[in-house]
Amino acid sequence: AQSVTQPDIHITVSEGASLELRCNYSYGATPYLFWYVQSPGQGLQLLLKYFSGDTLVQGIKGFEAEFKRSQSSFNLRKPSVHWSDAAEYFCAVGARPEYGNKLVFGAGTILRVKS
Amino acid sequence: GAVVSQHPSWVICKSGTSVKIECRSLDFQATTMFWYRQFPKQSLMLMATSNEGSKATYEQGVEKDKFLINHASLTLSTLTVTSAHPEDSSFYICSAPRGSYNEQFFGPGTRLTVL
């Protein structure tokens, strides 16, 4: 079974500063990897996803993530954070369809942006 | 494309009553759908996999007699919380897979409050 670790529960960055949210996964095969964002009381919004191919993935809102197989990581980055980016971010690892297609979510990282 | 809806978006009920939540794939068909639960300030946890035309598959620790799942058609899955209690108050989110990678598309969620 797959698992996901987001080591940072809270992160605070200044507006305009760069951001990196960490995500480590455990899975026996090449995983499907996702980052989602959730504002309070809202549903999930997909930021980006990795299935195969280029390990540097571009997403919406200026986010990117890099799949590093050797480190079992899929860290989310943004060069310049905006106040509207304050939210909770979830990394998820998905099993391939032949293995049940289940998604397992990390515990989440709450991002606070200070002006 | 790939829109998933949920109804209702929020519901308040008395302890001991049953509540039904619908999950619909609006523009595609899904032989499986997934139900997640998110307690306040926590991550999403997979509850069960809904299978069209057959029984749902429940995750360990999820009471199948309490959380009844019916996948009546290729576009509709329902989750019924039977004899709800305050500890069942949570955010319930469904998803449906689509595409060659079976990427999961999430509904907006249903907030259940049991008084």
Chai-1 contact restraints between the chains, C-beta under 6 A:
chainA,res_idxA,chainB,res_idxB,connection_type,confidence,min_distance_angstrom,max_distance_angstrom,comment,restraint_id
A,G43,B,P108,contact,1.0,0.0,6.0,A-B,restraint_1
A,G43,B,G109,contact,1.0,0.0,6.0,A-B,restraint_2
A,L44,B,F106,contact,1.0,0.0,6.0,A-B,restraint_3
A,F51,B,Y101,contact,1.0,0.0,6.0,A-B,restraint_4
A,P97,B,N102,contact,1.0,0.0,6.0,A-B,restraint_5
A,N101,B,P97,contact,1.0,0.0,6.0,A-B,restraint_6
A,N101,B,N102,contact,1.0,0.0,6.0,A-B,restraint_7
A,L103,B,Q104,contact,1.0,0.0,6.0,A-B,restraint_8
A,F105,B,S43,contact,1.0,0.0,6.0,A-B,restraint_9
A,F105,B,L44,contact,1.0,0.0,6.0,A-B,restraint_10
A,A107,B,S43,contact,1.0,0.0,6.0,A-B,restraint_11
A,G108,B,S43,contact,1.0,0.0,6.0,A-B,restraint_12
